[in-house]
Amino acid sequence: MPIVTVQLTREGTEPGVDHVTTEQKAAIYKGMSEVLRDVLGKPLDWTWVIFQEVEMENWGWGGMPVAQYRAQMAERAG
């Protein structure tokens, strides 16, 4: 039985939304299960998908908080 854990920072992808929506989560559950079915032949009802949203201040990248890292990368790109 495969168990997949998906971790994302808690932020929205649409104006006024500060989290992953129920619809987006449903698409992730379905998509991850279908990948394991298609690649490994695992039945959909054998696959568990666990979704964890992490507050941005609890996520680091490149030795700094993720918001600071993103700002630094945006400055470099701009």
All heavy atoms as a GROMACS GRO file, in nm:
protein
  618
    1MET      N    1   0.085  -0.117   0.000
    1MET     CA    2   0.000   0.000   0.000
    1MET      C    3   0.090   0.124   0.000
    1MET      O    4   0.158   0.150   0.097
    1MET     CB    5  -0.092  -0.003   0.121
    1MET     CG    6  -0.144   0.131   0.160
    1MET     SD    7  -0.260   0.141   0.298
    1MET     CE    8  -0.213   0.018   0.411
    2PRO      N    9   0.091   0.202  -0.109
    2PRO     CA   10   0.170   0.325  -0.112
    2PRO      C   11   0.108   0.433  -0.024
    2PRO      O   12  -0.014   0.447  -0.016
    2PRO     CB   13   0.165   0.368  -0.258
    2PRO     CG   14   0.108   0.254  -0.334
    2PRO     CD   15   0.032   0.171  -0.238
    3ILE      N   16   0.196   0.509   0.041
    3ILE     CA   17   0.155   0.628   0.116
    3ILE      C   18   0.237   0.743   0.061
    3ILE      O   19   0.360   0.738   0.061
    3ILE     CB   20   0.178   0.612   0.267
    3ILE    CG1   21   0.097   0.495   0.320
    3ILE    CG2   22   0.144   0.742   0.339
    3ILE    CD1   23   0.123   0.463   0.466
    4VAL      N   24   0.169   0.846   0.013
    4VAL     CA   25   0.234   0.964  -0.043
    4VAL      C   26   0.203   1.082   0.047
    4VAL      O   27   0.087   1.106   0.080
    4VAL     CB   28   0.181   0.993  -0.185
    4VAL    CG1   29   0.244   1.120  -0.242
    4VAL    CG2   30   0.204   0.874  -0.277
    5THR      N   31   0.306   1.155   0.087
    5THR     CA   32   0.287   1.277   0.166
    5THR      C   33   0.321   1.396   0.078
    5THR      O   34   0.430   1.404   0.023
    5THR     CB   35   0.374   1.277   0.292
    5THR    OG1   36   0.344   1.161   0.370
    5THR    CG2   37   0.351   1.402   0.374
    6VAL      N   38   0.227   1.488   0.067
    6VAL     CA   39   0.246   1.611  -0.010
    6VAL      C   40   0.254   1.726   0.090
    6VAL      O   41   0.160   1.747   0.167
    6VAL     CB   42   0.129   1.634  -0.108
    6VAL    CG1   43   0.147   1.764  -0.184
    6VAL    CG2   44   0.113   1.516  -0.203
    7GLN      N   45   0.366   1.798   0.088
    7GLN     CA   46   0.382   1.912   0.178
    7GLN      C   47   0.397   2.038   0.094
    7GLN      O   48   0.477   2.041   0.000
    7GLN     CB   49   0.504   1.896   0.267
    7GLN     CG   50   0.493   1.782   0.364
    7GLN     CD   51   0.614   1.772   0.455
    7GLN    OE1   52   0.726   1.795   0.413
    7GLN    NE2   53   0.590   1.738   0.580
    8LEU      N   54   0.319   2.139   0.128
    8LEU     CA   55   0.322   2.268   0.060
    8LEU      C   56   0.316   2.379   0.164
    8LEU      O   57   0.262   2.359   0.272
    8LEU     CB   58   0.201   2.283  -0.034
    8LEU     CG   59   0.191   2.188  -0.150
    8LEU    CD1   60   0.056   2.202  -0.217
    8LEU    CD2   61   0.300   2.215  -0.250
    9THR      N   62   0.369   2.495   0.128
    9THR     CA   63   0.350   2.609   0.216
    9THR      C   64   0.204   2.651   0.210
    9THR      O   65   0.138   2.636   0.109
    9THR     CB   66   0.440   2.726   0.174
    9THR    OG1   67   0.418   2.756   0.036
    9THR    CG2   68   0.586   2.696   0.198
   10ARG      N   69   0.155   2.700   0.323
   10ARG     CA   70   0.016   2.743   0.332
   10ARG      C   71   0.004   2.881   0.268
   10ARG      O   72   0.039   2.982   0.327
   10ARG     CB   73  -0.032   2.750   0.477
   10ARG     CG   74  -0.180   2.785   0.490
   10ARG     CD   75  -0.223   2.796   0.634
   10ARG     NE   76  -0.188   2.682   0.714
   10ARG     CZ   77  -0.260   2.569   0.724
   10ARG    NH1   78  -0.372   2.557   0.657
   10ARG    NH2   79  -0.220   2.469   0.799
   11GLU      N   80  -0.038   2.881   0.144
   11GLU     CA   81  -0.060   3.005   0.070
   11GLU      C   82  -0.152   2.972  -0.046
   11GLU      O   83  -0.157   2.859  -0.092
   11GLU     CB   84   0.071   3.063   0.020
   11GLU     CG   85   0.151   2.969  -0.068
   11GLU     CD   86   0.289   3.020  -0.100
   11GLU    OE1   87   0.299   3.130  -0.156
   11GLU    OE2   88   0.386   2.950  -0.067
   12GLY      N   89  -0.223   3.068  -0.090
   12GLY     CA   90  -0.317   3.044  -0.198
   12GLY      C   91  -0.256   3.071  -0.334
   12GLY      O   92  -0.151   3.132  -0.346
   13THR      N   93  -0.325   3.024  -0.434
   13THR     CA   94  -0.284   3.050  -0.571
   13THR      C   95  -0.382   3.144  -0.642
   13THR      O   96  -0.366   3.173  -0.758
   13THR     CB   97  -0.274   2.919  -0.651
   13THR    OG1   98  -0.400   2.851  -0.644
   13THR    CG2   99  -0.165   2.829  -0.595
   14GLU      N  100  -0.482   3.190  -0.566
   14GLU     CA  101  -0.583   3.280  -0.620
   14GLU      C  102  -0.597   3.400  -0.526
   14GLU      O  103  -0.576   3.387  -0.406
   14GLU     CB  104  -0.718   3.208  -0.629
   14GLU     CG  105  -0.716   3.082  -0.712
   14GLU     CD  106  -0.843   2.999  -0.696
   14GLU    OE1  107  -0.942   3.050  -0.639
   14GLU    OE2  108  -0.842   2.884  -0.739
   15PRO      N  109  -0.631   3.517  -0.579
   15PRO     CA  110  -0.649   3.634  -0.493
   15PRO      C  111  -0.751   3.609  -0.382
   15PRO      O  112  -0.857   3.551  -0.407
   15PRO     CB  113  -0.698   3.743  -0.589
   15PRO     CG  114  -0.653   3.697  -0.724
   15PRO     CD  115  -0.654   3.547  -0.720
   16GLY      N  116  -0.718   3.648  -0.261
   16GLY     CA  117  -0.809   3.634  -0.148
   16GLY      C  118  -0.814   3.496  -0.086
   16GLY      O  119  -0.890   3.473   0.007
   17VAL      N  120  -0.735   3.401  -0.135
   17VAL     CA  121  -0.734   3.265  -0.081
   17VAL      C  122  -0.595   3.239  -0.024
   17VAL      O  123  -0.495   3.252  -0.093
   17VAL     CB  124  -0.768   3.160  -0.190
   17VAL    CG1  125  -0.765   3.021  -0.131
   17VAL    CG2  126  -0.904   3.189  -0.251
   18ASP      N  127  -0.588   3.202   0.105
   18ASP     CA  128  -0.459   3.184   0.170
   18ASP      C  129  -0.425   3.038   0.199
   18ASP      O  130  -0.350   3.008   0.291
   18ASP     CB  131  -0.453   3.266   0.300
   18ASP     CG  132  -0.554   3.217   0.403
   18ASP    OD1  133  -0.637   3.129   0.371
   18ASP    OD2  134  -0.550   3.268   0.516
   19HIS      N  135  -0.482   2.949   0.120
   19HIS     CA  136  -0.458   2.806   0.139
   19HIS      C  137  -0.489   2.732   0.008
   19HIS      O  138  -0.543   2.790  -0.085
   19HIS     CB  139  -0.546   2.752   0.252
   19HIS     CG  140  -0.692   2.769   0.224
   19HIS    ND1  141  -0.758   2.890   0.241
   19HIS    CD2  142  -0.786   2.683   0.175
   19HIS    CE1  143  -0.885   2.875   0.206
   19HIS    NE2  144  -0.904   2.752   0.165
   20VAL      N  145  -0.453   2.607   0.004
   20VAL     CA  146  -0.490   2.523  -0.110
   20VAL      C  147  -0.638   2.489  -0.094
   20VAL      O  148  -0.682   2.449   0.014
   20VAL     CB  149  -0.403   2.395  -0.115
   20VAL    CG1  150  -0.444   2.306  -0.230
   20VAL    CG2  151  -0.256   2.431  -0.125
   21THR      N  152  -0.715   2.506  -0.200
   21THR     CA  153  -0.859   2.485  -0.189
   21THR      C  154  -0.894   2.336  -0.184
   21THR      O  155  -0.813   2.250  -0.220
   21THR     CB  156  -0.933   2.548  -0.308
   21THR    OG1  157  -0.897   2.477  -0.428
   21THR    CG2  158  -0.899   2.696  -0.323
   22THR      N  159  -1.015   2.309  -0.142
   22THR     CA  160  -1.065   2.172  -0.138
   22THR      C  161  -1.060   2.109  -0.276
   22THR      O  162  -1.021   1.991  -0.291
   22THR     CB  163  -1.209   2.170  -0.083
   22THR    OG1  164  -1.210   2.226   0.048
   22THR    CG2  165  -1.265   2.029  -0.079
   23GLU      N  166  -1.095   2.186  -0.377
   23GLU     CA  167  -1.093   2.135  -0.515
   23GLU      C  168  -0.950   2.103  -0.560
   23GLU      O  169  -0.926   2.002  -0.626
   23GLU     CB  170  -1.158   2.236  -0.610
   23GLU     CG  171  -1.305   2.258  -0.587
   23GLU     CD  172  -1.337   2.352  -0.469
   23GLU    OE1  173  -1.246   2.425  -0.422
   23GLU    OE2  174  -1.453   2.351  -0.425
   24GLN      N  175  -0.855   2.191  -0.525
   24GLN     CA  176  -0.715   2.165  -0.560
   24GLN      C  177  -0.663   2.040  -0.489
   24GLN      O  178  -0.593   1.959  -0.549
   24GLN     CB  179  -0.629   2.287  -0.526
   24GLN     CG  180  -0.654   2.406  -0.616
   24GLN     CD  181  -0.590   2.532  -0.564
   24GLN    OE1  182  -0.582   2.556  -0.443
   24GLN    NE2  183  -0.544   2.616  -0.657
   25LYS      N  184  -0.697   2.025  -0.362
   25LYS     CA  185  -0.656   1.906  -0.288
   25LYS      C  186  -0.713   1.780  -0.351
   25LYS      O  187  -0.643   1.680  -0.367
   25LYS     CB  188  -0.699   1.915  -0.141
   25LYS     CG  189  -0.617   2.014  -0.062
   25LYS     CD  190  -0.667   2.020   0.081
   25LYS     CE  191  -0.592   2.126   0.158
   25LYS     NZ  192  -0.637   2.138   0.298
   26ALA      N  193  -0.840   1.784  -0.391
   26ALA     CA  194  -0.902   1.668  -0.455
   26ALA      C  195  -0.828   1.631  -0.583
   26ALA      O  196  -0.805   1.512  -0.610
   26ALA     CB  197  -1.050   1.695  -0.484
   27ALA      N  198  -0.787   1.731  -0.661
   27ALA     CA  199  -0.712   1.705  -0.784
   27ALA      C  200  -0.576   1.644  -0.754
   27ALA      O  201  -0.529   1.555  -0.826
   27ALA     CB  202  -0.698   1.833  -0.864
   28ILE      N  203  -0.512   1.689  -0.646
   28ILE     CA  204  -0.383   1.634  -0.606
   28ILE      C  205  -0.400   1.488  -0.561
   28ILE      O  206  -0.322   1.401  -0.600
   28ILE     CB  207  -0.319   1.719  -0.496
   28ILE    CG1  208  -0.274   1.854  -0.555
   28ILE    CG2  209  -0.200   1.647  -0.431
   28ILE    CD1  210  -0.234   1.958  -0.451
   29TYR      N  211  -0.500   1.461  -0.479
   29TYR     CA  212  -0.526   1.322  -0.435
   29TYR      C  213  -0.544   1.230  -0.556
   29TYR      O  214  -0.485   1.123  -0.565
   29TYR     CB  215  -0.652   1.313  -0.347
   29TYR     CG  216  -0.646   1.388  -0.217
   29TYR    CD1  217  -0.757   1.456  -0.170
   29TYR    CD2  218  -0.530   1.392  -0.140
   29TYR    CE1  219  -0.754   1.524  -0.049
   29TYR    CE2  220  -0.527   1.461  -0.020
   29TYR     CZ  221  -0.639   1.526   0.025
   29TYR     OH  222  -0.634   1.594   0.144
   30LYS      N  223  -0.627   1.274  -0.648
   30LYS     CA  224  -0.656   1.195  -0.768
   30LYS      C  225  -0.531   1.176  -0.852
   30LYS      O  226  -0.497   1.065  -0.894
   30LYS     CB  227  -0.766   1.262  -0.849
   30LYS     CG  228  -0.806   1.185  -0.972
   30LYS     CD  229  -0.922   1.254  -1.044
   30LYS     CE  230  -0.967   1.166  -1.158
   30LYS     NZ  231  -0.980   1.235  -1.282
   31GLY      N  232  -0.461   1.286  -0.879
   31GLY     CA  233  -0.343   1.280  -0.965
   31GLY      C  234  -0.232   1.192  -0.909
   31GLY      O  235  -0.173   1.113  -0.982
   32MET      N  236  -0.204   1.205  -0.779
   32MET     CA  237  -0.099   1.124  -0.718
   32MET      C  238  -0.136   0.976  -0.724
   32MET      O  239  -0.052   0.891  -0.753
   32MET     CB  240  -0.074   1.167  -0.574
   32MET     CG  241  -0.022   1.310  -0.560
   32MET     SD  242   0.133   1.342  -0.646
   32MET     CE  243   0.244   1.243  -0.553
   33SER      N  244  -0.261   0.945  -0.697
   33SER     CA  245  -0.306   0.805  -0.702
   33SER      C  246  -0.298   0.750  -0.843
   33SER      O  247  -0.258   0.634  -0.864
   33SER     CB  248  -0.450   0.796  -0.649
   33SER     OG  249  -0.456   0.836  -0.514
   34GLU      N  250  -0.335   0.832  -0.941
   34GLU     CA  251  -0.330   0.786  -1.080
   34GLU      C  252  -0.186   0.764  -1.128
   34GLU      O  253  -0.160   0.670  -1.203
   34GLU     CB  254  -0.402   0.886  -1.170
   34GLU     CG  255  -0.553   0.880  -1.151
   34GLU     CD  256  -0.629   0.984  -1.230
   34GLU    OE1  257  -0.567   1.078  -1.285
   34GLU    OE2  258  -0.753   0.973  -1.234
   35VAL      N  259  -0.093   0.845  -1.082
   35VAL     CA  260   0.048   0.824  -1.118
   35VAL      C  261   0.097   0.688  -1.066
   35VAL      O  262   0.160   0.611  -1.139
   35VAL     CB  263   0.138   0.938  -1.063
   35VAL    CG1  264   0.285   0.900  -1.066
   35VAL    CG2  265   0.114   1.065  -1.142
   36LEU      N  266   0.065   0.657  -0.943
   36LEU     CA  267   0.108   0.528  -0.887
   36LEU      C  268   0.038   0.411  -0.956
   36LEU      O  269   0.098   0.304  -0.974
   36LEU     CB  270   0.085   0.525  -0.736
   36LEU     CG  271   0.179   0.618  -0.659
   36LEU    CD1  272   0.138   0.628  -0.514
   36LEU    CD2  273   0.323   0.572  -0.671
   37ARG      N  274  -0.085   0.431  -0.996
   37ARG     CA  275  -0.155   0.327  -1.073
   37ARG      C  276  -0.087   0.308  -1.209
   37ARG      O  277  -0.056   0.196  -1.249
   37ARG     CB  278  -0.301   0.365  -1.093
   37ARG     CG  279  -0.378   0.262  -1.177
   37ARG     CD  280  -0.506   0.317  -1.234
   37ARG     NE  281  -0.476   0.431  -1.322
   37ARG     CZ  282  -0.563   0.528  -1.348
   37ARG    NH1  283  -0.683   0.528  -1.296
   37ARG    NH2  284  -0.529   0.628  -1.428
   38ASP      N  285  -0.061   0.419  -1.277
   38ASP     CA  286  -0.005   0.412  -1.412
   38ASP      C  287   0.139   0.364  -1.416
   38ASP      O  288   0.178   0.290  -1.506
   38ASP     CB  289  -0.015   0.548  -1.480
   38ASP     CG  290  -0.159   0.594  -1.501
   38ASP    OD1  291  -0.252   0.511  -1.488
   38ASP    OD2  292  -0.179   0.714  -1.528
   39VAL      N  293   0.218   0.404  -1.318
   39VAL     CA  294   0.361   0.369  -1.319
   39VAL      C  295   0.388   0.235  -1.251
   39VAL      O  296   0.467   0.154  -1.301
   39VAL     CB  297   0.444   0.481  -1.252
   39VAL    CG1  298   0.590   0.441  -1.237
   39VAL    CG2  299   0.432   0.611  -1.331
   40LEU      N  300   0.322   0.212  -1.137
   40LEU     CA  301   0.351   0.092  -1.059
   40LEU      C  302   0.241  -0.013  -1.061
   40LEU      O  303   0.257  -0.121  -1.004
   40LEU     CB  304   0.380   0.130  -0.913
   40LEU     CG  305   0.498   0.224  -0.890
   40LEU    CD1  306   0.509   0.258  -0.742
   40LEU    CD2  307   0.627   0.163  -0.942
   41GLY      N  308   0.128   0.020  -1.123
   41GLY     CA  309   0.017  -0.075  -1.128
   41GLY      C  310  -0.057  -0.088  -0.996
   41GLY      O  311  -0.125  -0.188  -0.973
   42LYS      N  312  -0.046   0.012  -0.908
   42LYS     CA  313  -0.113   0.006  -0.778
   42LYS      C  314  -0.258   0.050  -0.792
   42LYS      O  315  -0.287   0.155  -0.848
   42LYS     CB  316  -0.044   0.098  -0.676
   42LYS     CG  317   0.102   0.063  -0.652
   42LYS     CD  318   0.116  -0.072  -0.587
   42LYS     CE  319   0.262  -0.103  -0.559
   42LYS     NZ  320   0.281  -0.233  -0.500
   43PRO      N  321  -0.352  -0.028  -0.743
   43PRO     CA  322  -0.494   0.011  -0.752
   43PRO      C  323  -0.519   0.143  -0.678
   43PRO      O  324  -0.454   0.171  -0.576
   43PRO     CB  325  -0.568  -0.104  -0.683
   43PRO     CG  326  -0.474  -0.220  -0.690
   43PRO     CD  327  -0.336  -0.161  -0.683
   44LEU      N  328  -0.611   0.222  -0.728
   44LEU     CA  329  -0.642   0.350  -0.665
   44LEU      C  330  -0.678   0.333  -0.518
   44LEU      O  331  -0.638   0.414  -0.434
   44LEU     CB  332  -0.756   0.420  -0.739
   44LEU     CG  333  -0.725   0.469  -0.881
   44LEU    CD1  334  -0.851   0.528  -0.942
   44LEU    CD2  335  -0.612   0.568  -0.883
   45ASP      N  336  -0.752   0.229  -0.484
   45ASP     CA  337  -0.795   0.213  -0.345
   45ASP      C  338  -0.687   0.155  -0.254
   45ASP      O  339  -0.710   0.132  -0.137
   45ASP     CB  340  -0.925   0.132  -0.336
   45ASP     CG  341  -0.914  -0.007  -0.395
   45ASP    OD1  342  -0.811  -0.040  -0.458
   45ASP    OD2  343  -1.009  -0.084  -0.378
   46TRP      N  344  -0.567   0.136  -0.305
   46TRP     CA  345  -0.454   0.095  -0.222
   46TRP      C  346  -0.367   0.214  -0.183
   46TRP      O  347  -0.278   0.202  -0.101
   46TRP     CB  348  -0.365  -0.002  -0.297
   46TRP     CG  349  -0.417  -0.142  -0.310
   46TRP    CD1  350  -0.545  -0.186  -0.292
   46TRP    CD2  351  -0.342  -0.257  -0.346
   46TRP    NE1  352  -0.554  -0.320  -0.316
   46TRP    CE2  353  -0.429  -0.366  -0.350
   46TRP    CE3  354  -0.208  -0.277  -0.378
   46TRP    CZ2  355  -0.387  -0.494  -0.382
   46TRP    CZ3  356  -0.167  -0.404  -0.410
   46TRP    CH2  357  -0.256  -0.512  -0.411
   47THR      N  358  -0.390   0.328  -0.245
   47THR     CA  359  -0.301   0.442  -0.227
   47THR      C  360  -0.359   0.544  -0.129
   47THR      O  361  -0.473   0.587  -0.142
   47THR     CB  362  -0.275   0.511  -0.362
   47THR    OG1  363  -0.215   0.416  -0.450
   47THR    CG2  364  -0.183   0.630  -0.348
   48TRP      N  365  -0.276   0.580  -0.032
   48TRP     CA  366  -0.310   0.685   0.064
   48TRP      C  367  -0.231   0.809   0.026
   48TRP      O  368  -0.111   0.803   0.000
   48TRP     CB  369  -0.267   0.643   0.205
   48TRP     CG  370  -0.347   0.530   0.261
   48TRP    CD1  371  -0.340   0.399   0.225
   48TRP    CD2  372  -0.445   0.539   0.362
   48TRP    NE1  373  -0.427   0.325   0.298
   48TRP    CE2  374  -0.493   0.409   0.385
   48TRP    CE3  375  -0.495   0.643   0.438
   48TRP    CZ2  376  -0.591   0.381   0.479
   48TRP    CZ3  377  -0.592   0.615   0.532
   48TRP    CH2  378  -0.639   0.485   0.551
   49VAL      N  379  -0.298   0.923   0.025
   49VAL     CA  380  -0.232   1.051   0.000
   49VAL      C  381  -0.260   1.140   0.121
   49VAL      O  382  -0.376   1.162   0.157
   49VAL     CB  383  -0.281   1.118  -0.129
   49VAL    CG1  384  -0.210   1.251  -0.151
   49VAL    CG2  385  -0.259   1.025  -0.249
   50ILE      N  386  -0.154   1.188   0.182
   50ILE     CA  387  -0.164   1.273   0.300
   50ILE      C  388  -0.119   1.413   0.260
   50ILE      O  389  -0.010   1.430   0.206
   50ILE     CB  390  -0.077   1.219   0.415
   50ILE    CG1  391  -0.122   1.077   0.449
   50ILE    CG2  392  -0.083   1.312   0.536
   50ILE    CD1  393  -0.022   1.002   0.535
   51PHE      N  394  -0.201   1.511   0.287
   51PHE     CA  395  -0.173   1.648   0.247
   51PHE      C  396  -0.141   1.729   0.372
   51PHE      O  397  -0.218   1.729   0.466
   51PHE     CB  398  -0.296   1.706   0.176
   51PHE     CG  399  -0.267   1.828   0.099
   51PHE    CD1  400  -0.238   1.822  -0.035
   51PHE    CD2  401  -0.268   1.952   0.159
   51PHE    CE1  402  -0.211   1.934  -0.108
   51PHE    CE2  403  -0.241   2.066   0.088
   51PHE     CZ  404  -0.213   2.058  -0.046
   52GLN      N  405  -0.027   1.796   0.370
   52GLN     CA  406   0.012   1.880   0.483
   52GLN      C  407   0.045   2.020   0.433
   52GLN      O  408   0.131   2.036   0.346
   52GLN     CB  409   0.135   1.823   0.554
   52GLN     CG  410   0.112   1.687   0.613
   52GLN     CD  411   0.239   1.628   0.672
   52GLN    OE1  412   0.348   1.658   0.628
   52GLN    NE2  413   0.222   1.544   0.772
   53GLU      N  414  -0.024   2.118   0.488
   53GLU     CA  415   0.009   2.257   0.460
   53GLU      C  416   0.093   2.308   0.576
   53GLU      O  417   0.057   2.293   0.692
   53GLU     CB  418  -0.116   2.341   0.445
   53GLU     CG  419  -0.190   2.316   0.315
   53GLU     CD  420  -0.308   2.409   0.299
   53GLU    OE1  421  -0.414   2.376   0.355
   53GLU    OE2  422  -0.292   2.514   0.234
   54VAL      N  423   0.205   2.371   0.542
   54VAL     CA  424   0.299   2.420   0.642
   54VAL      C  425   0.300   2.572   0.636
   54VAL      O  426   0.307   2.630   0.527
   54VAL     CB  427   0.441   2.365   0.612
   54VAL    CG1  428   0.541   2.416   0.713
   54VAL    CG2  429   0.440   2.212   0.609
   55GLU      N  430   0.288   2.636   0.750
   55GLU     CA  431   0.296   2.783   0.753
   55GLU      C  432   0.428   2.827   0.693
   55GLU      O  433   0.532   2.764   0.715
   55GLU     CB  434   0.284   2.835   0.897
   55GLU     CG  435   0.151   2.802   0.964
   55GLU     CD  436   0.032   2.869   0.898
   55GLU    OE1  437   0.050   2.972   0.831
   55GLU    OE2  438  -0.079   2.818   0.914
   56MET      N  439   0.426   2.934   0.616
   56MET     CA  440   0.547   2.979   0.546
   56MET      C  441   0.663   3.005   0.642
   56MET      O  442   0.778   2.977   0.608
   56MET     CB  443   0.518   3.102   0.461
   56MET     CG  444   0.448   3.063   0.332
   56MET     SD  445   0.435   3.195   0.211
   56MET     CE  446   0.601   3.251   0.192
   57GLU      N  447   0.635   3.057   0.762
   57GLU     CA  448   0.744   3.084   0.855
   57GLU      C  449   0.809   2.956   0.909
   57GLU      O  450   0.915   2.959   0.969
   57GLU     CB  451   0.699   3.174   0.970
   57GLU     CG  452   0.594   3.112   1.059
   57GLU     CD  453   0.451   3.148   1.020
   57GLU    OE1  454   0.428   3.198   0.908
   57GLU    OE2  455   0.362   3.125   1.102
   58ASN      N  456   0.747   2.841   0.884
   58ASN     CA  457   0.801   2.712   0.926
   58ASN      C  458   0.873   2.640   0.813
   58ASN      O  459   0.903   2.521   0.823
   58ASN     CB  460   0.690   2.622   0.982
   58ASN     CG  461   0.631   2.678   1.108
   58ASN    OD1  462   0.697   2.748   1.184
   58ASN    ND2  463   0.505   2.651   1.133
   59TRP      N  464   0.901   2.710   0.704
   59TRP     CA  465   0.962   2.648   0.587
   59TRP      C  466   1.084   2.731   0.549
   59TRP      O  467   1.074   2.851   0.529
   59TRP     CB  468   0.862   2.646   0.472
   59TRP     CG  469   0.893   2.550   0.363
   59TRP    CD1  470   1.000   2.555   0.279
   59TRP    CD2  471   0.817   2.437   0.324
   59TRP    NE1  472   0.995   2.452   0.189
   59TRP    CE2  473   0.883   2.377   0.215
   59TRP    CE3  474   0.700   2.381   0.370
   59TRP    CZ2  475   0.835   2.263   0.152
   59TRP    CZ3  476   0.653   2.268   0.306
   59TRP    CH2  477   0.720   2.210   0.199
   60GLY      N  478   1.198   2.667   0.538
   60GLY     CA  479   1.320   2.735   0.499
   60GLY      C  480   1.374   2.680   0.368
   60GLY      O  481   1.349   2.566   0.331
   61TRP      N  482   1.450   2.765   0.298
   61TRP     CA  483   1.506   2.726   0.168
   61TRP      C  484   1.631   2.809   0.148
   61TRP      O  485   1.633   2.930   0.172
   61TRP     CB  486   1.403   2.757   0.062
   61TRP     CG  487   1.428   2.712  -0.078
   61TRP    CD1  488   1.532   2.636  -0.124
   61TRP    CD2  489   1.346   2.738  -0.190
   61TRP    NE1  490   1.519   2.613  -0.259
   61TRP    CE2  491   1.404   2.677  -0.302
   61TRP    CE3  492   1.230   2.809  -0.208
   61TRP    CZ2  493   1.350   2.684  -0.429
   61TRP    CZ3  494   1.176   2.816  -0.335
   61TRP    CH2  495   1.235   2.752  -0.444
   62GLY      N  496   1.737   2.746   0.109
   62GLY     CA  497   1.860   2.819   0.083
   62GLY      C  498   1.918   2.886   0.207
   62GLY      O  499   1.985   2.987   0.197
   63GLY      N  500   1.890   2.830   0.324
   63GLY     CA  501   1.944   2.884   0.448
   63GLY      C  502   1.868   3.002   0.503
   63GLY      O  503   1.919   3.073   0.591
   64MET      N  504   1.746   3.026   0.454
   64MET     CA  505   1.667   3.141   0.503
   64MET      C  506   1.520   3.107   0.492
   64MET      O  507   1.483   3.011   0.427
   64MET     CB  508   1.702   3.266   0.422
   64MET     CG  509   1.674   3.256   0.273
   64MET     SD  510   1.743   3.392   0.176
   64MET     CE  511   1.915   3.344   0.167
   65PRO      N  512   1.434   3.188   0.557
   65PRO     CA  513   1.290   3.165   0.543
   65PRO      C  514   1.249   3.171   0.396
   65PRO      O  515   1.306   3.249   0.319
   65PRO     CB  516   1.227   3.280   0.622
   65PRO     CG  517   1.334   3.322   0.719
   65PRO     CD  518   1.464   3.299   0.648
   66VAL      N  519   1.154   3.091   0.357
   66VAL     CA  520   1.115   3.080   0.217
   66VAL      C  521   1.072   3.214   0.157
   66VAL      O  522   1.105   3.245   0.042
   66VAL     CB  523   1.008   2.970   0.195
   66VAL    CG1  524   0.872   3.012   0.250
   66VAL    CG2  525   0.997   2.934   0.049
   67ALA      N  526   1.003   3.298   0.233
   67ALA     CA  527   0.961   3.428   0.180
   67ALA      C  528   1.083   3.515   0.147
   67ALA      O  529   1.087   3.581   0.042
   67ALA     CB  530   0.870   3.500   0.279
   68GLN      N  531   1.182   3.512   0.233
   68GLN     CA  532   1.305   3.588   0.209
   68GLN      C  533   1.380   3.532   0.088
   68GLN      O  534   1.430   3.607   0.004
   68GLN     CB  535   1.394   3.584   0.334
   68GLN     CG  536   1.521   3.664   0.322
   68GLN     CD  537   1.607   3.653   0.447
   68GLN    OE1  538   1.563   3.602   0.550
   68GLN    NE2  539   1.729   3.701   0.438
   69TYR      N  540   1.387   3.400   0.078
   69TYR     CA  541   1.455   3.337  -0.036
   69TYR      C  542   1.387   3.373  -0.167
   69TYR      O  543   1.453   3.409  -0.265
   69TYR     CB  544   1.457   3.185  -0.017
   69TYR     CG  545   1.526   3.112  -0.127
   69TYR    CD1  546   1.665   3.099  -0.128
   69TYR    CD2  547   1.456   3.057  -0.234
   69TYR    CE1  548   1.731   3.033  -0.230
   69TYR    CE2  549   1.520   2.990  -0.336
   69TYR     CZ  550   1.657   2.978  -0.334
   69TYR     OH  551   1.722   2.912  -0.436
   70ARG      N  552   1.254   3.368  -0.169
   70ARG     CA  553   1.180   3.404  -0.290
   70ARG      C  554   1.205   3.549  -0.328
   70ARG      O  555   1.220   3.581  -0.446
   70ARG     CB  556   1.031   3.380  -0.270
   70ARG     CG  557   0.993   3.234  -0.268
   70ARG     CD  558   0.844   3.221  -0.244
   70ARG     NE  559   0.803   3.084  -0.238
   70ARG     CZ  560   0.681   3.045  -0.205
   70ARG    NH1  561   0.588   3.136  -0.176
   70ARG    NH2  562   0.649   2.918  -0.200
   71ALA      N  563   1.207   3.639  -0.230
   71ALA     CA  564   1.233   3.779  -0.258
   71ALA      C  565   1.372   3.798  -0.316
   71ALA      O  566   1.390   3.873  -0.413
   71ALA     CB  567   1.217   3.863  -0.130
   72GLN      N  568   1.469   3.727  -0.263
   72GLN     CA  569   1.606   3.734  -0.314
   72GLN      C  570   1.612   3.684  -0.458
   72GLN      O  571   1.676   3.746  -0.544
   72GLN     CB  572   1.699   3.652  -0.225
   72GLN     CG  573   1.843   3.657  -0.267
   72GLN     CD  574   1.931   3.574  -0.173
   72GLN    OE1  575   1.884   3.483  -0.106
   72GLN    NE2  576   2.058   3.606  -0.170
   73MET      N  577   1.543   3.576  -0.487
   73MET     CA  578   1.543   3.520  -0.624
   73MET      C  579   1.472   3.617  -0.720
   73MET      O  580   1.515   3.632  -0.834
   73MET     CB  581   1.475   3.384  -0.626
   73MET     CG  582   1.549   3.278  -0.545
   73MET     SD  583   1.724   3.257  -0.593
   73MET     CE  584   1.704   3.187  -0.754
   74ALA      N  585   1.367   3.683  -0.674
   74ALA     CA  586   1.295   3.778  -0.759
   74ALA      C  587   1.384   3.898  -0.791
   74ALA      O  588   1.383   3.948  -0.903
   74ALA     CB  589   1.167   3.823  -0.690
   75GLU      N  590   1.462   3.943  -0.693
   75GLU     CA  591   1.555   4.055  -0.717
   75GLU      C  592   1.660   4.016  -0.820
   75GLU      O  593   1.692   4.097  -0.908
   75GLU     CB  594   1.625   4.095  -0.587
   75GLU     CG  595   1.538   4.170  -0.490
   75GLU     CD  596   1.610   4.201  -0.361
   75GLU    OE1  597   1.735   4.194  -0.355
   75GLU    OE2  598   1.541   4.235  -0.263
   76ARG      N  599   1.709   3.896  -0.812
   76ARG     CA  600   1.811   3.850  -0.908
   76ARG      C  601   1.755   3.842  -1.049
   76ARG      O  602   1.822   3.870  -1.147
   76ARG     CB  603   1.864   3.713  -0.868
   76ARG     CG  604   1.955   3.717  -0.748
   76ARG     CD  605   2.007   3.578  -0.719
   76ARG     NE  606   2.083   3.577  -0.596
   76ARG     CZ  607   2.120   3.468  -0.533
   76ARG    NH1  608   2.090   3.349  -0.584
   76ARG    NH2  609   2.189   3.476  -0.421
   77ALA      N  610   1.628   3.798  -1.059
   77ALA     CA  611   1.564   3.781  -1.188
   77ALA      C  612   1.526   3.916  -1.250
   77ALA      O  613   1.518   3.927  -1.373
   77ALA     CB  614   1.440   3.693  -1.177
   78GLY      N  615   1.498   4.014  -1.165
   78GLY     CA  616   1.447   4.141  -1.214
   78GLY      C  617   1.553   4.234  -1.251
   78GLY      O  618   1.575   4.306  -1.334
   0.00000   0.00000   0.00000
